[in-house]
Amino acid sequence: MSSNYTKPELEEAYRVLMSTLRKCEKTQESPNLGASQRTLLA
């Protein structure tokens, strides 16, 4: 199976996804989240 994406494109996508994951994890620690935000994060 061949990919239609270049290695730099995949590396950038990985970097963006990891950044988003870290932000979500940090946000989960916030005591100011309402129930709907916690559900969306889950």
mmCIF entry with sequence, helices, sheets and N, C-alpha, C, O atoms, coordinates in Angstrom:
data_MODEL
# 
_entry.id   MODEL 
# 
_entity.id                         1 
_entity.type                       polymer 
_entity.pdbx_number_of_molecules   1 
# 
_entity_poly.entity_id                      1 
_entity_poly.type                           'polypeptide(L)' 
_entity_poly.nstd_linkage                   no 
_entity_poly.nstd_monomer                   no 
_entity_poly.pdbx_seq_one_letter_code       MSSNYTKPELEEAYRVLMSTLRKCEKTQESPNLGASQRTLLA 
_entity_poly.pdbx_seq_one_letter_code_can   MSSNYTKPELEEAYRVLMSTLRKCEKTQESPNLGASQRTLLA 
_entity_poly.pdbx_strand_id                 A 
# 
loop_
_entity_poly_seq.entity_id 
_entity_poly_seq.num 
_entity_poly_seq.mon_id 
_entity_poly_seq.hetero 
1 1  MET n 
1 2  SER n 
1 3  SER n 
1 4  ASN n 
1 5  TYR n 
1 6  THR n 
1 7  LYS n 
1 8  PRO n 
1 9  GLU n 
1 10 LEU n 
1 11 GLU n 
1 12 GLU n 
1 13 ALA n 
1 14 TYR n 
1 15 ARG n 
1 16 VAL n 
1 17 LEU n 
1 18 MET n 
1 19 SER n 
1 20 THR n 
1 21 LEU n 
1 22 ARG n 
1 23 LYS n 
1 24 CYS n 
1 25 GLU n 
1 26 LYS n 
1 27 THR n 
1 28 GLN n 
1 29 GLU n 
1 30 SER n 
1 31 PRO n 
1 32 ASN n 
1 33 LEU n 
1 34 GLY n 
1 35 ALA n 
1 36 SER n 
1 37 GLN n 
1 38 ARG n 
1 39 THR n 
1 40 LEU n 
1 41 LEU n 
1 42 ALA n 
# 
_struct_asym.id          A 
_struct_asym.entity_id   1 
# 
loop_
_struct_conf.conf_type_id 
_struct_conf.id 
_struct_conf.pdbx_PDB_helix_id 
_struct_conf.beg_label_comp_id 
_struct_conf.beg_label_asym_id 
_struct_conf.beg_label_seq_id 
_struct_conf.pdbx_beg_PDB_ins_code 
_struct_conf.end_label_comp_id 
_struct_conf.end_label_asym_id 
_struct_conf.end_label_seq_id 
_struct_conf.pdbx_end_PDB_ins_code 
_struct_conf.beg_auth_comp_id 
_struct_conf.beg_auth_asym_id 
_struct_conf.beg_auth_seq_id 
_struct_conf.end_auth_comp_id 
_struct_conf.end_auth_asym_id 
_struct_conf.end_auth_seq_id 
_struct_conf.pdbx_PDB_helix_class 
_struct_conf.details 
_struct_conf.pdbx_PDB_helix_length 
HELX_P HELX_P1 AA1 LYS A 7  ? GLN A 28 ? LYS A 7  GLN A 28 1 ? 22 
HELX_P HELX_P2 AA2 ALA A 35 ? LEU A 41 ? ALA A 35 LEU A 41 1 ? 7  
# 
_struct_conf_type.id          HELX_P 
_struct_conf_type.criteria    ? 
_struct_conf_type.reference   ? 
# 
loop_
_atom_site.group_PDB 
_atom_site.id 
_atom_site.type_symbol 
_atom_site.label_atom_id 
_atom_site.label_alt_id 
_atom_site.label_comp_id 
_atom_site.label_asym_id 
_atom_site.label_entity_id 
_atom_site.label_seq_id 
_atom_site.pdbx_PDB_ins_code 
_atom_site.Cartn_x 
_atom_site.Cartn_y 
_atom_site.Cartn_z 
_atom_site.occupancy 
_atom_site.B_iso_or_equiv 
_atom_site.pdbx_formal_charge 
_atom_site.auth_seq_id 
_atom_site.auth_comp_id 
_atom_site.auth_asym_id 
_atom_site.auth_atom_id 
_atom_site.pdbx_PDB_model_num 
ATOM 1   N N  . MET A 1 1  ? 0.858   -1.184 0.000  1.00 0.00 ? 1  MET A N  1 
ATOM 2   C CA . MET A 1 1  ? 0.000   0.000  0.000  1.00 0.00 ? 1  MET A CA 1 
ATOM 3   C C  . MET A 1 1  ? 0.892   1.231  0.000  1.00 0.00 ? 1  MET A C  1 
ATOM 4   O O  . MET A 1 1  ? 1.736   1.385  0.883  1.00 0.00 ? 1  MET A O  1 
ATOM 5   N N  . SER A 1 2  ? 0.720   2.088  -0.956 1.00 0.00 ? 2  SER A N  1 
ATOM 6   C CA . SER A 1 2  ? 1.535   3.296  -1.036 1.00 0.00 ? 2  SER A CA 1 
ATOM 7   C C  . SER A 1 2  ? 0.752   4.491  -0.501 1.00 0.00 ? 2  SER A C  1 
ATOM 8   O O  . SER A 1 2  ? -0.477  4.536  -0.554 1.00 0.00 ? 2  SER A O  1 
ATOM 9   N N  . SER A 1 3  ? 1.497   5.438  0.006  1.00 0.00 ? 3  SER A N  1 
ATOM 10  C CA . SER A 1 3  ? 0.890   6.636  0.570  1.00 0.00 ? 3  SER A CA 1 
ATOM 11  C C  . SER A 1 3  ? 0.924   7.756  -0.455 1.00 0.00 ? 3  SER A C  1 
ATOM 12  O O  . SER A 1 3  ? 1.863   7.862  -1.244 1.00 0.00 ? 3  SER A O  1 
ATOM 13  N N  . ASN A 1 4  ? -0.091  8.579  -0.439 1.00 0.00 ? 4  ASN A N  1 
ATOM 14  C CA . ASN A 1 4  ? -0.130  9.737  -1.320 1.00 0.00 ? 4  ASN A CA 1 
ATOM 15  C C  . ASN A 1 4  ? 0.473   10.963 -0.647 1.00 0.00 ? 4  ASN A C  1 
ATOM 16  O O  . ASN A 1 4  ? 0.415   12.066 -1.190 1.00 0.00 ? 4  ASN A O  1 
ATOM 17  N N  . TYR A 1 5  ? 1.051   10.770 0.535  1.00 0.00 ? 5  TYR A N  1 
ATOM 18  C CA . TYR A 1 5  ? 1.613   11.875 1.307  1.00 0.00 ? 5  TYR A CA 1 
ATOM 19  C C  . TYR A 1 5  ? 3.121   11.751 1.383  1.00 0.00 ? 5  TYR A C  1 
ATOM 20  O O  . TYR A 1 5  ? 3.665   10.648 1.426  1.00 0.00 ? 5  TYR A O  1 
ATOM 21  N N  . THR A 1 6  ? 3.789   12.889 1.400  1.00 0.00 ? 6  THR A N  1 
ATOM 22  C CA . THR A 1 6  ? 5.242   12.882 1.528  1.00 0.00 ? 6  THR A CA 1 
ATOM 23  C C  . THR A 1 6  ? 5.617   12.738 2.998  1.00 0.00 ? 6  THR A C  1 
ATOM 24  O O  . THR A 1 6  ? 4.796   12.964 3.886  1.00 0.00 ? 6  THR A O  1 
ATOM 25  N N  . LYS A 1 7  ? 6.851   12.364 3.236  1.00 0.00 ? 7  LYS A N  1 
ATOM 26  C CA . LYS A 1 7  ? 7.319   12.228 4.612  1.00 0.00 ? 7  LYS A CA 1 
ATOM 27  C C  . LYS A 1 7  ? 7.197   13.550 5.380  1.00 0.00 ? 7  LYS A C  1 
ATOM 28  O O  . LYS A 1 7  ? 6.738   13.535 6.523  1.00 0.00 ? 7  LYS A O  1 
ATOM 29  N N  . PRO A 1 8  ? 7.587   14.688 4.802  1.00 0.00 ? 8  PRO A N  1 
ATOM 30  C CA . PRO A 1 8  ? 7.405   15.953 5.535  1.00 0.00 ? 8  PRO A CA 1 
ATOM 31  C C  . PRO A 1 8  ? 5.938   16.251 5.869  1.00 0.00 ? 8  PRO A C  1 
ATOM 32  O O  . PRO A 1 8  ? 5.646   16.791 6.936  1.00 0.00 ? 8  PRO A O  1 
ATOM 33  N N  . GLU A 1 9  ? 5.023   15.904 4.972  1.00 0.00 ? 9  GLU A N  1 
ATOM 34  C CA . GLU A 1 9  ? 3.604   16.122 5.252  1.00 0.00 ? 9  GLU A CA 1 
ATOM 35  C C  . GLU A 1 9  ? 3.134   15.257 6.416  1.00 0.00 ? 9  GLU A C  1 
ATOM 36  O O  . GLU A 1 9  ? 2.386   15.720 7.278  1.00 0.00 ? 9  GLU A O  1 
ATOM 37  N N  . LEU A 1 10 ? 3.568   14.014 6.440  1.00 0.00 ? 10 LEU A N  1 
ATOM 38  C CA . LEU A 1 10 ? 3.202   13.114 7.530  1.00 0.00 ? 10 LEU A CA 1 
ATOM 39  C C  . LEU A 1 10 ? 3.810   13.568 8.849  1.00 0.00 ? 10 LEU A C  1 
ATOM 40  O O  . LEU A 1 10 ? 3.165   13.487 9.894  1.00 0.00 ? 10 LEU A O  1 
ATOM 41  N N  . GLU A 1 11 ? 5.048   14.044 8.805  1.00 0.00 ? 11 GLU A N  1 
ATOM 42  C CA . GLU A 1 11 ? 5.697   14.539 10.020 1.00 0.00 ? 11 GLU A CA 1 
ATOM 43  C C  . GLU A 1 11 ? 4.973   15.766 10.566 1.00 0.00 ? 11 GLU A C  1 
ATOM 44  O O  . GLU A 1 11 ? 4.812   15.901 11.779 1.00 0.00 ? 11 GLU A O  1 
ATOM 45  N N  . GLU A 1 12 ? 4.541   16.646 9.695  1.00 0.00 ? 12 GLU A N  1 
ATOM 46  C CA . GLU A 1 12 ? 3.810   17.838 10.119 1.00 0.00 ? 12 GLU A CA 1 
ATOM 47  C C  . GLU A 1 12 ? 2.453   17.447 10.706 1.00 0.00 ? 12 GLU A C  1 
ATOM 48  O O  . GLU A 1 12 ? 2.039   18.000 11.725 1.00 0.00 ? 12 GLU A O  1 
ATOM 49  N N  . ALA A 1 13 ? 1.770   16.514 10.082 1.00 0.00 ? 13 ALA A N  1 
ATOM 50  C CA . ALA A 1 13 ? 0.484   16.052 10.598 1.00 0.00 ? 13 ALA A CA 1 
ATOM 51  C C  . ALA A 1 13 ? 0.662   15.435 11.986 1.00 0.00 ? 13 ALA A C  1 
ATOM 52  O O  . ALA A 1 13 ? -0.150  15.673 12.880 1.00 0.00 ? 13 ALA A O  1 
ATOM 53  N N  . TYR A 1 14 ? 1.707   14.655 12.166 1.00 0.00 ? 14 TYR A N  1 
ATOM 54  C CA . TYR A 1 14 ? 2.004   14.043 13.467 1.00 0.00 ? 14 TYR A CA 1 
ATOM 55  C C  . TYR A 1 14 ? 2.261   15.123 14.509 1.00 0.00 ? 14 TYR A C  1 
ATOM 56  O O  . TYR A 1 14 ? 1.758   15.035 15.630 1.00 0.00 ? 14 TYR A O  1 
ATOM 57  N N  . ARG A 1 15 ? 3.033   16.133 14.152 1.00 0.00 ? 15 ARG A N  1 
ATOM 58  C CA . ARG A 1 15 ? 3.351   17.214 15.078 1.00 0.00 ? 15 ARG A CA 1 
ATOM 59  C C  . ARG A 1 15 ? 2.078   17.938 15.513 1.00 0.00 ? 15 ARG A C  1 
ATOM 60  O O  . ARG A 1 15 ? 1.900   18.234 16.695 1.00 0.00 ? 15 ARG A O  1 
ATOM 61  N N  . VAL A 1 16 ? 1.197   18.221 14.557 1.00 0.00 ? 16 VAL A N  1 
ATOM 62  C CA . VAL A 1 16 ? -0.053  18.921 14.857 1.00 0.00 ? 16 VAL A CA 1 
ATOM 63  C C  . VAL A 1 16 ? -0.948  18.068 15.758 1.00 0.00 ? 16 VAL A C  1 
ATOM 64  O O  . VAL A 1 16 ? -1.533  18.576 16.714 1.00 0.00 ? 16 VAL A O  1 
ATOM 65  N N  . LEU A 1 17 ? -1.054  16.781 15.455 1.00 0.00 ? 17 LEU A N  1 
ATOM 66  C CA . LEU A 1 17 ? -1.882  15.896 16.275 1.00 0.00 ? 17 LEU A CA 1 
ATOM 67  C C  . LEU A 1 17 ? -1.353  15.785 17.704 1.00 0.00 ? 17 LEU A C  1 
ATOM 68  O O  . LEU A 1 17 ? -2.134  15.794 18.656 1.00 0.00 ? 17 LEU A O  1 
ATOM 69  N N  . MET A 1 18 ? -0.045  15.681 17.859 1.00 0.00 ? 18 MET A N  1 
ATOM 70  C CA . MET A 1 18 ? 0.541   15.598 19.198 1.00 0.00 ? 18 MET A CA 1 
ATOM 71  C C  . MET A 1 18 ? 0.311   16.888 19.969 1.00 0.00 ? 18 MET A C  1 
ATOM 72  O O  . MET A 1 18 ? 0.055   16.852 21.173 1.00 0.00 ? 18 MET A O  1 
ATOM 73  N N  . SER A 1 19 ? 0.399   18.014 19.298 1.00 0.00 ? 19 SER A N  1 
ATOM 74  C CA . SER A 1 19 ? 0.143   19.298 19.936 1.00 0.00 ? 19 SER A CA 1 
ATOM 75  C C  . SER A 1 19 ? -1.308  19.380 20.419 1.00 0.00 ? 19 SER A C  1 
ATOM 76  O O  . SER A 1 19 ? -1.578  19.829 21.533 1.00 0.00 ? 19 SER A O  1 
ATOM 77  N N  . THR A 1 20 ? -2.222  18.946 19.579 1.00 0.00 ? 20 THR A N  1 
ATOM 78  C CA . THR A 1 20 ? -3.636  18.948 19.943 1.00 0.00 ? 20 THR A CA 1 
ATOM 79  C C  . THR A 1 20 ? -3.895  18.035 21.130 1.00 0.00 ? 20 THR A C  1 
ATOM 80  O O  . THR A 1 20 ? -4.651  18.386 22.036 1.00 0.00 ? 20 THR A O  1 
ATOM 81  N N  . LEU A 1 21 ? -3.273  16.871 21.127 1.00 0.00 ? 21 LEU A N  1 
ATOM 82  C CA . LEU A 1 21 ? -3.430  15.934 22.234 1.00 0.00 ? 21 LEU A CA 1 
ATOM 83  C C  . LEU A 1 21 ? -2.927  16.538 23.543 1.00 0.00 ? 21 LEU A C  1 
ATOM 84  O O  . LEU A 1 21 ? -3.588  16.421 24.575 1.00 0.00 ? 21 LEU A O  1 
ATOM 85  N N  . ARG A 1 22 ? -1.770  17.179 23.505 1.00 0.00 ? 22 ARG A N  1 
ATOM 86  C CA . ARG A 1 22 ? -1.229  17.813 24.717 1.00 0.00 ? 22 ARG A CA 1 
ATOM 87  C C  . ARG A 1 22 ? -2.168  18.905 25.226 1.00 0.00 ? 22 ARG A C  1 
ATOM 88  O O  . ARG A 1 22 ? -2.375  19.033 26.433 1.00 0.00 ? 22 ARG A O  1 
ATOM 89  N N  . LYS A 1 23 ? -2.734  19.688 24.313 1.00 0.00 ? 23 LYS A N  1 
ATOM 90  C CA . LYS A 1 23 ? -3.661  20.748 24.716 1.00 0.00 ? 23 LYS A CA 1 
ATOM 91  C C  . LYS A 1 23 ? -4.924  20.166 25.338 1.00 0.00 ? 23 LYS A C  1 
ATOM 92  O O  . LYS A 1 23 ? -5.433  20.708 26.319 1.00 0.00 ? 23 LYS A O  1 
ATOM 93  N N  . CYS A 1 24 ? -5.431  19.081 24.787 1.00 0.00 ? 24 CYS A N  1 
ATOM 94  C CA . CYS A 1 24 ? -6.617  18.432 25.345 1.00 0.00 ? 24 CYS A CA 1 
ATOM 95  C C  . CYS A 1 24 ? -6.321  17.894 26.747 1.00 0.00 ? 24 CYS A C  1 
ATOM 96  O O  . CYS A 1 24 ? -7.134  18.045 27.659 1.00 0.00 ? 24 CYS A O  1 
ATOM 97  N N  . GLU A 1 25 ? -5.164  17.271 26.911 1.00 0.00 ? 25 GLU A N  1 
ATOM 98  C CA . GLU A 1 25 ? -4.787  16.744 28.220 1.00 0.00 ? 25 GLU A CA 1 
ATOM 99  C C  . GLU A 1 25 ? -4.663  17.862 29.243 1.00 0.00 ? 25 GLU A C  1 
ATOM 100 O O  . GLU A 1 25 ? -5.093  17.712 30.386 1.00 0.00 ? 25 GLU A O  1 
ATOM 101 N N  . LYS A 1 26 ? -4.079  18.977 28.838 1.00 0.00 ? 26 LYS A N  1 
ATOM 102 C CA . LYS A 1 26 ? -3.924  20.108 29.742 1.00 0.00 ? 26 LYS A CA 1 
ATOM 103 C C  . LYS A 1 26 ? -5.293  20.692 30.101 1.00 0.00 ? 26 LYS A C  1 
ATOM 104 O O  . LYS A 1 26 ? -5.529  21.061 31.251 1.00 0.00 ? 26 LYS A O  1 
ATOM 105 N N  . THR A 1 27 ? -6.183  20.775 29.130 1.00 0.00 ? 27 THR A N  1 
ATOM 106 C CA . THR A 1 27 ? -7.508  21.333 29.344 1.00 0.00 ? 27 THR A CA 1 
ATOM 107 C C  . THR A 1 27 ? -8.323  20.472 30.301 1.00 0.00 ? 27 THR A C  1 
ATOM 108 O O  . THR A 1 27 ? -9.108  21.000 31.089 1.00 0.00 ? 27 THR A O  1 
ATOM 109 N N  . GLN A 1 28 ? -8.149  19.155 30.242 1.00 0.00 ? 28 GLN A N  1 
ATOM 110 C CA . GLN A 1 28 ? -8.888  18.253 31.123 1.00 0.00 ? 28 GLN A CA 1 
ATOM 111 C C  . GLN A 1 28 ? -8.619  18.550 32.591 1.00 0.00 ? 28 GLN A C  1 
ATOM 112 O O  . GLN A 1 28 ? -9.468  18.279 33.440 1.00 0.00 ? 28 GLN A O  1 
ATOM 113 N N  . GLU A 1 29 ? -7.468  19.097 32.897 1.00 0.00 ? 29 GLU A N  1 
ATOM 114 C CA . GLU A 1 29 ? -7.101  19.394 34.274 1.00 0.00 ? 29 GLU A CA 1 
ATOM 115 C C  . GLU A 1 29 ? -7.781  20.664 34.799 1.00 0.00 ? 29 GLU A C  1 
ATOM 116 O O  . GLU A 1 29 ? -7.746  20.931 36.000 1.00 0.00 ? 29 GLU A O  1 
ATOM 117 N N  . SER A 1 30 ? -8.386  21.429 33.928 1.00 0.00 ? 30 SER A N  1 
ATOM 118 C CA . SER A 1 30 ? -9.008  22.690 34.315 1.00 0.00 ? 30 SER A CA 1 
ATOM 119 C C  . SER A 1 30 ? -10.282 22.450 35.131 1.00 0.00 ? 30 SER A C  1 
ATOM 120 O O  . SER A 1 30 ? -11.165 21.706 34.701 1.00 0.00 ? 30 SER A O  1 
ATOM 121 N N  . PRO A 1 31 ? -10.377 23.076 36.302 1.00 0.00 ? 31 PRO A N  1 
ATOM 122 C CA . PRO A 1 31 ? -11.588 22.917 37.112 1.00 0.00 ? 31 PRO A CA 1 
ATOM 123 C C  . PRO A 1 31 ? -12.774 23.715 36.571 1.00 0.00 ? 31 PRO A C  1 
ATOM 124 O O  . PRO A 1 31 ? -13.895 23.557 37.056 1.00 0.00 ? 31 PRO A O  1 
ATOM 125 N N  . ASN A 1 32 ? -12.543 24.563 35.578 1.00 0.00 ? 32 ASN A N  1 
ATOM 126 C CA . ASN A 1 32 ? -13.595 25.435 35.054 1.00 0.00 ? 32 ASN A CA 1 
ATOM 127 C C  . ASN A 1 32 ? -14.396 24.812 33.917 1.00 0.00 ? 32 ASN A C  1 
ATOM 128 O O  . ASN A 1 32 ? -15.257 25.476 33.340 1.00 0.00 ? 32 ASN A O  1 
ATOM 129 N N  . LEU A 1 33 ? -14.134 23.555 33.586 1.00 0.00 ? 33 LEU A N  1 
ATOM 130 C CA . LEU A 1 33 ? -14.858 22.913 32.481 1.00 0.00 ? 33 LEU A CA 1 
ATOM 131 C C  . LEU A 1 33 ? -16.264 22.514 32.913 1.00 0.00 ? 33 LEU A C  1 
ATOM 132 O O  . LEU A 1 33 ? -16.478 22.001 34.011 1.00 0.00 ? 33 LEU A O  1 
ATOM 133 N N  . GLY A 1 34 ? -17.200 22.761 32.027 1.00 0.00 ? 34 GLY A N  1 
ATOM 134 C CA . GLY A 1 34 ? -18.561 22.318 32.267 1.00 0.00 ? 34 GLY A CA 1 
ATOM 135 C C  . GLY A 1 34 ? -18.720 20.871 31.820 1.00 0.00 ? 34 GLY A C  1 
ATOM 136 O O  . GLY A 1 34 ? -17.803 20.296 31.233 1.00 0.00 ? 34 GLY A O  1 
ATOM 137 N N  . ALA A 1 35 ? -19.860 20.292 32.091 1.00 0.00 ? 35 ALA A N  1 
ATOM 138 C CA . ALA A 1 35 ? -20.107 18.890 31.748 1.00 0.00 ? 35 ALA A CA 1 
ATOM 139 C C  . ALA A 1 35 ? -20.017 18.654 30.241 1.00 0.00 ? 35 ALA A C  1 
ATOM 140 O O  . ALA A 1 35 ? -19.476 17.638 29.804 1.00 0.00 ? 35 ALA A O  1 
ATOM 141 N N  . SER A 1 36 ? -20.540 19.579 29.452 1.00 0.00 ? 36 SER A N  1 
ATOM 142 C CA . SER A 1 36 ? -20.519 19.365 27.992 1.00 0.00 ? 36 SER A CA 1 
ATOM 143 C C  . SER A 1 36 ? -19.095 19.402 27.442 1.00 0.00 ? 36 SER A C  1 
ATOM 144 O O  . SER A 1 36 ? -18.761 18.635 26.538 1.00 0.00 ? 36 SER A O  1 
ATOM 145 N N  . GLN A 1 37 ? -18.250 20.293 27.982 1.00 0.00 ? 37 GLN A N  1 
ATOM 146 C CA . GLN A 1 37 ? -16.854 20.333 27.521 1.00 0.00 ? 37 GLN A CA 1 
ATOM 147 C C  . GLN A 1 37 ? -16.125 19.051 27.913 1.00 0.00 ? 37 GLN A C  1 
ATOM 148 O O  . GLN A 1 37 ? -15.325 18.534 27.133 1.00 0.00 ? 37 GLN A O  1 
ATOM 149 N N  . ARG A 1 38 ? -16.391 18.531 29.115 1.00 0.00 ? 38 ARG A N  1 
ATOM 150 C CA . ARG A 1 38 ? -15.751 17.287 29.532 1.00 0.00 ? 38 ARG A CA 1 
ATOM 151 C C  . ARG A 1 38 ? -16.177 16.127 28.623 1.00 0.00 ? 38 ARG A C  1 
ATOM 152 O O  . ARG A 1 38 ? -15.366 15.265 28.285 1.00 0.00 ? 38 ARG A O  1 
ATOM 153 N N  . THR A 1 39 ? -17.447 16.115 28.236 1.00 0.00 ? 39 THR A N  1 
ATOM 154 C CA . THR A 1 39 ? -17.942 15.076 27.340 1.00 0.00 ? 39 THR A CA 1 
ATOM 155 C C  . THR A 1 39 ? -17.244 15.165 25.991 1.00 0.00 ? 39 THR A C  1 
ATOM 156 O O  . THR A 1 39 ? -16.841 14.143 25.436 1.00 0.00 ? 39 THR A O  1 
ATOM 157 N N  . LEU A 1 40 ? -17.098 16.359 25.464 1.00 0.00 ? 40 LEU A N  1 
ATOM 158 C CA . LEU A 1 40 ? -16.433 16.528 24.171 1.00 0.00 ? 40 LEU A CA 1 
ATOM 159 C C  . LEU A 1 40 ? -14.971 16.088 24.236 1.00 0.00 ? 40 LEU A C  1 
ATOM 160 O O  . LEU A 1 40 ? -14.467 15.477 23.294 1.00 0.00 ? 40 LEU A O  1 
ATOM 161 N N  . LEU A 1 41 ? -14.293 16.393 25.336 1.00 0.00 ? 41 LEU A N  1 
ATOM 162 C CA . LEU A 1 41 ? -12.899 15.983 25.474 1.00 0.00 ? 41 LEU A CA 1 
ATOM 163 C C  . LEU A 1 41 ? -12.759 14.472 25.556 1.00 0.00 ? 41 LEU A C  1 
ATOM 164 O O  . LEU A 1 41 ? -11.805 13.891 25.038 1.00 0.00 ? 41 LEU A O  1 
ATOM 165 N N  . ALA A 1 42 ? -13.733 13.843 26.223 1.00 0.00 ? 42 ALA A N  1 
ATOM 166 C CA . ALA A 1 42 ? -13.686 12.383 26.345 1.00 0.00 ? 42 ALA A CA 1 
ATOM 167 C C  . ALA A 1 42 ? -13.838 11.747 24.981 1.00 0.00 ? 42 ALA A C  1 
ATOM 168 O O  . ALA A 1 42 ? -13.825 10.522 24.866 1.00 0.00 ? 42 ALA A O  1 
# 
